[in-house]
């Protein structure tokens, strides 16, 4: 999420007040400074998700309000499927004839499990997929990255439009995007060579014409190299985000402890 999407200072102040009020409903108090720090950590997420998460905390928590409890609920509203549902969508996408609307994380995890799945080890492929999917989802959520659904097209033309319309009904694709896809699929059918090139990304087998077969081998190597570089960059960024988060938490805890010490000294 870009800095322009970050919550304004006024909105953060209101959020800090809502955090304090939520804590009071749970039977304890949070200092204004601690609430401000929690609001700063939440400022990259959509405000409607934060409001819903605080409401869920008031209804569900029996102990103290924590940043982790709020984040857990905020992230649950981002629209990303649970791992088992994601695996079911990935399996459907592995059918060459079917068309499925997938998230970026499902596509990346399917790519990581593709070799095992193609070897016929569905159990091993599921384990590889679930592990990779959780990593990609965790990284996206740490970065407050919104979910993005895209169409993975199969060979059956009828299933393409059906998949898009179903995604629209489920709220995974906005109405303008559904209309755009339907228009493209209705007036621009995919050729055999086009399906083969798309197969480089989706992992689906398709036989290209002789004019492009040699070129496809080169493109496949380029795509695999690019994916490897992207995976390395994601891993490095995830590690950096983890260290940054730990540093911020340590800074926050130190600030809270300093306030506590100052308060105790003034009371003494």
Buried (B, 14 or more C-beta within 10 A) or exposed (E): EEEEEBBEEEBBBBBBBBBBEBBEEBEEEBBBBBBBBBBBBBBBBBBEBBBBBBEBBBEEBEEEBBBEBBBEBBBBBBBBBEBEEBBBBBBBBBBBEBBBBBBBBBBBBBBBBBEBBEEEBEEBBBBBBBEBBBBBBBBBBBBBBEBBBBBBBBBBBEBBBEBBBBBBEEEBBEEEBBEEBBEBBEEEEBEEBBBBBBBBEBBBEBEBEEEBEEEBEEEBEEBEEEBEEEBEEBEEEBEEBEEEEEEEEEEBEEBBEEBEEEEEEEEE
